[in-house]
């Protein structure tokens, strides 16, 4: 009888401990936006505005944190931009409806919109 009580207590302790381990999960998220100075924005616009523009239907809303629309091709920045704004090495861009949209290539999320 004593062994049965000990086994039941041990089983109950395990059942209580298992959910506690699951609650210790830490999720790290990247910042949703990128901080750019006015000078850095000018550098980007000067180099990218020459590129082709993608036109989307008016009903497509672009916002930071949303994925770039399916089928839209994103491009690497020219080397001149990387020299002046090194933080952009990890990002891509697309020129949509007269806006330069910065995209995280790992998640396809929009991180900044230069209007």
N, C-alpha and C positions, 0 to 999 in steps of 0.2 A: 504494500500500500504506500509506504514511504517512497519507494522508487517510482511509482506511478505519479505521485505528487511532484517529485523532483523533475521528472520528464515533462510533465505538463507545464511546470514553471519555466523550464528551459525553452520549450516550444513557444510559449507566449512571449518570452523575452526576444526570441528571434523574429517573431512576427512584428513586434513593435520596432525593432532595430532596423529591419529592411526598409520600410518607408523613410526612416530618418536619413539613411544614406542617399536616397534619391533626392531629398530636399537640398543637398549640398551642391547641386550642379550649378556652375557659374557659366553664364552665357555672355561672351564679350562681343559687342557690336562695334562696327566701324562708325565713325561720325558720318552723318547723313549729308553734311555739306562740307565745302572746302572754303577756307578764308583766303580771299584774294584782294590785294590792294588795288586802288584805282590804276596805278601804273601797270600792274600785272594784267589787269583786264584790258588795258589799251594794247599791250603787247599781243595778247591773244587775238583781239579783234583785228589788229593790223595784219597779222599773218593768216588768219583763218577766213576772213571775209572774202578773200580772193578765191576761195575754194567753192566748189559747186554747192548749191543750196537744195535741200530736200523740201518739197512742199507737201504738207499733210492736209487732209480735209479739216475744215474748221471745227468739227466736233471732237477732234483728238486733242485732249488737254495734256499739256506738258507741265509737270510739277516735280519738285525735288522729292526724292524718295520713291517715285514711281518708276517702273521699268520703262526703258526706251521702247517705243512701239515695235512690234514684231515686223521683221523684214527690213528694218532701217539699218543700213550699214554704218558702223562707227569707224573712225579713222584715228591713226596715231598723229600726234602733233609733229610739226616740222622740227628739226633739230634746233633751229634758231629759237624756237619757243622754249625748248628744254634748257637752253643756255641761260635765258633770261628768267624763266620761271621753272626751276628744277622740280618743284612739287608735282608738276603735271606729268612727269615721266610715267607714273602708274595709271594715268587716266587716258581716256580716248575722248573723241568729240564727234559731233555731227552738227552741221549748220542747217537748222530747220526753221522755215518760215521767218527768216531774218533774225533768228536767235541762235546763239552758240550754246549748245547743250553739252556739258561735261558729263561723262559716263564712266562709272566704275566697271571695267571689263570683266571682273570676276562675278559680279552680280547683275550686270546690265541695268543697274539703277542710276537714275539721274542724280548727280551730286551738286550741280550748280547750273543755273541758266543765266547767260549773259544777254541782257536785252539791250 
